[in-house]
Amino acid sequence: MEFKIYNNLFGKKIKLPKNLMIEIHKIVCNSILKDQEKYTKEQKKKMIKARNYEKYEEMLASMWIMCAFKNNKLMGFCGIGKKGNKYEYKILQVVPESRGLGLARILTDTRDKKAWEMNIR
């Protein structure tokens, strides 16, 4: 597994590849659509609408994002965003074929460690 970090929290502009942003957006939207228990159809429609690609691209471009790849395929990702003066954990997704392998734990543990190093509490 290969991990890459894109840190745009502090005004840096490390451009995320367009195909990576599209893949992240697709994974998040598919996760919402496939959820059978938490959300109604109407709630899912609203959630997807709120995540239109242009807005999502803008959000991703200003976050700290860590991505996990296997054979150049995106397997999971997590992020930290900034809202006003506060930082918040924004996204965590692991693709279905990588679930149960501990990838979410690796992503969140690394995110927590990096947040601490960046003095984000």
N, C-alpha and C positions, 0 to 999 in steps of 0.2 A: 504494500500500500504506500502511496506517495501522498504527502500533504503539502499544500501550498497556502500561504497566507497573503491576503491583499489588505493592507492597512491604509484606509483613507479617512480615519477618524480625526486626524490633526492637521487637515489641510493638505496633506500629501495627495498627489494624484497618480496613484498606481492604477492604470487603466485595466479594468477587468475585460478580458476578451468578450466580444459581443456574443459569441456562441456559448460561452460559459453563463452569461447573464440570461440568455434565452433558456438554457437547460435548467438553471436554478428556478426560474419563473415557472417553467413547465412542471417540474417536480413538485413545487409547492401547490400549484393549482390542481394537479392530479391527485395529490394527497387529500385535498379538501373534497374533491369530487368523489373519491373512493370511500370516504369515511361513511360507514353504514350506521353508526350508532349515535354520534354526537350532534349532527346537524340535519335540519330539515332541508328539503329541496330549495325552499325559498331562502333560507339562511345561506346555503351554498352559493346560490346565484348572487346574493349581495356580497359575499366574501370574495368571489371571483371578480365581480365588477369593481370592487375596491382595490383589487390588485391588477388593474390594467397594466399592460407591459411598460408603457412610458413612465408611469409613476413608480413602478417597481424598479425600473432601470435607474431612475434618479436616486431612489433610496439605496440601492446596492452600491452605487458609485460613491457614497459618502459613509460607508460602513467599514468595520474590520470584519473580514470574512475568512474563514478557514475552510478549505475544501479537501476532501479525501478522494483520491483517484486510484483505480486499479486498471492496469492496461489502458490508460488514458480515458477511462470511463468514469464519470462522476458518480461516486458511491454515497456521498453524504457531505453535509456542510452545516456550519453554524456561524452566527455573527453577533456583533455588538454594534448597536446604533446609538446616536446621540439625539436627544430631544430636549431642546432648550439647553439647560446646564446639566442635565442628567444623562447618564449612560444607561442603556438597558439591553438585555439580551433579546435579540429580535427574532432570529430564526434558528431552527434546528430540524434538519430532515435527514433521514437515512433511507435510501431506496429499498424497496421491499426485499430484493435479493441479498441485501447486506444486513438485514435485521437479524438479531440474535447472535451476532459475532462480537459484540462489545464496542462497536464503532461509535455509537452515541456517547458512551462513557469516555472514550479517548478524545472525541471532539470537545465534550464539555469540560473535561479535566484540563485539557490544553487551553481552552478558552478562558477558564477561571485563572489558570496560572499566568497567561499573557495579560489578562485584565489587571491582575495584581502588579505585574511588572510595569504596566503602563500607568500605575497609580490610579486605577479605576476601581472605586469601591461601591 
